[in-house]
Amino acid sequence: MLYPKNSSYLNRVQKILVEEYNYNNNMLTGRNENNILVHFHGSDKLVGEFVNVKIIESKPFYLIGEITEDFLC
């Protein structure tokens, strides 16, 4: 299902500020420049860093992405 607001980010690379590492699901959580939550896999050492994330899925209240090869901004 597509969510109009968040689906506009699909397949786009976003600059994400990594806020925390969730040990329950082994994912990082951060926010893009529009303050939308983004969840993606990565190292807990990236907390506090800006990284490039490609958005691969949209949900009503957050996005799911994957780190790009040139992930550090």
Backbone hydrogen bonds in HBPLUS format (Angstrom, degrees):
<---DONOR---> <-ACCEPTOR-->    atom                        ^
c    i                          cat <-CA-CA->   ^        H-A-AA   ^      H-
h    n   atom  resd res      DA  || num        DHA   H-A  angle D-A-AA Bond
n    s   type  num  typ     dist DA aas  dist angle  dist       angle   num
A0007-SER N   A0003-TYR O   2.67 MM   4  5.39 153.9  1.73 169.8 170.5     1
A0009-TYR N   A0006-ASN O   3.10 MM   3  5.81 167.2  2.11 120.4 124.5     2
A0010-LEU N   A0007-SER O   3.17 MM   3  5.38 160.8  2.21 108.2 114.0     3
A0012-ARG N   A0009-TYR O   3.09 MM   3  5.54 146.7  2.21 143.0 139.2     4
A0011-ASN N   A0055-ILE O   2.79 MM  44  5.25 153.2  1.86 150.4 150.9     5
A0055-ILE N   A0012-ARG O   3.03 MM  43  5.74 167.7  2.05 151.7 151.7     6
A0014-GLN N   A0053-VAL O   2.77 MM  39  5.32 166.4  1.79 149.7 151.2     7
A0053-VAL N   A0014-GLN O   2.91 MM  39  5.32 162.7  1.94 152.0 157.7     8
A0016-ILE N   A0051-VAL O   2.77 MM  35  5.28 174.0  1.77 161.9 164.1     9
A0051-VAL N   A0016-ILE O   2.83 MM  35  5.28 156.7  1.88 148.5 155.1    10
A0017-LEU N   A0031-ARG O   3.06 MM  14  5.54 163.5  2.09 152.7 151.6    11
A0031-ARG N   A0017-LEU O   3.14 MM  14  5.54 145.5  2.27 136.1 142.7    12
A0018-VAL N   A0049-GLU O   2.96 MM  31  5.70 172.7  1.97 170.2 168.3    13
A0048-GLY N   A0018-VAL O   2.87 MM  30  5.37 166.4  1.89 137.7 142.4    14
A0019-GLU N   A0029-THR O   2.76 MM  10  5.77 154.2  1.82 142.7 151.7    15
A0020-GLU N   A0029-THR O   3.15 MM   9  5.38 159.3  2.20 146.8 150.4    16
A0029-THR N   A0020-GLU O   2.86 MM   9  5.38 154.5  1.92 159.7 161.4    17
A0022-ASN N   A0027-MET O   2.79 MM   5  5.40 177.0  1.79 165.9 166.2    18
A0026-ASN N   A0022-ASN O   2.83 MM   4  5.51 115.8  2.25 142.5 160.4    19
A0027-MET N   A0022-ASN O   3.31 MM   5  5.40 139.9  2.49 138.4 144.0    20
A0028-LEU N   A0040-PHE O   2.61 MM  12  5.32 163.7  1.64 168.4 166.0    21
A0040-PHE N   A0028-LEU O   3.05 MM  12  5.32 155.1  2.12 142.4 148.3    22
A0030-GLY N   A0038-VAL O   2.95 MM   8  5.30 154.5  2.02 149.9 158.0    23
A0038-VAL N   A0030-GLY O   2.80 MM   8  5.30 151.4  1.88 147.8 148.0    24
A0032-ASN N   A0036-ILE O   3.14 MM   4  5.58 152.3  2.22 141.0 147.1    25
A0035-ASN N   A0032-ASN O   2.99 MM   3  5.25 155.4  2.05 119.4 119.2    26
A0063-LEU N   A0037-LEU O   2.87 MM  26  6.22 149.9  1.96 142.5 152.3    27
A0039-HIS N   A0063-LEU O   2.90 MM  24  6.30 160.3  1.94 152.7 155.8    28
A0065-GLY N   A0039-HIS O   2.92 MM  26  6.24 159.5  1.97 158.3 162.4    29
A0046-LEU N   A0043-SER O   3.12 MM   3  5.84 168.4  2.13 120.3 122.7    30
A0047-VAL N   A0044-ASP O   3.40 MM   3  5.87 171.7  2.41 112.9 114.6    31
A0049-GLU N   A0046-LEU O   2.94 MM   3  5.39 158.1  1.99 141.6 141.7    32
A0073-CYS N   A0050-PHE O   3.29 MM  23  5.67 164.5  2.32 136.0 133.4    33
A0052-ASN N   A0071-PHE O   2.58 MM  19  4.60 144.5  1.69 128.4 141.3    34
A0068-THR N   A0052-ASN O   3.13 MM  16  5.89 167.6  2.14 145.4 144.5    35
A0054-LYS N   A0066-GLU O   2.85 MM  12  5.37 159.7  1.90 161.1 154.2    36
A0066-GLU N   A0054-LYS O   2.89 MM  12  5.37 148.3  1.99 143.0 152.3    37
A0056-ILE N   A0064-ILE O   2.87 MM   8  5.94 157.8  1.91 145.5 153.0    38
A0057-GLU N   A0064-ILE O   3.14 MM   7  5.05 144.6  2.27 150.3 144.8    39
A0064-ILE N   A0057-GLU O   2.91 MM   7  5.05 165.5  1.93 149.8 148.8    40
A0059-LYS N   A0062-TYR O   2.91 MM   3  5.28 150.9  2.00 170.4 169.3    41
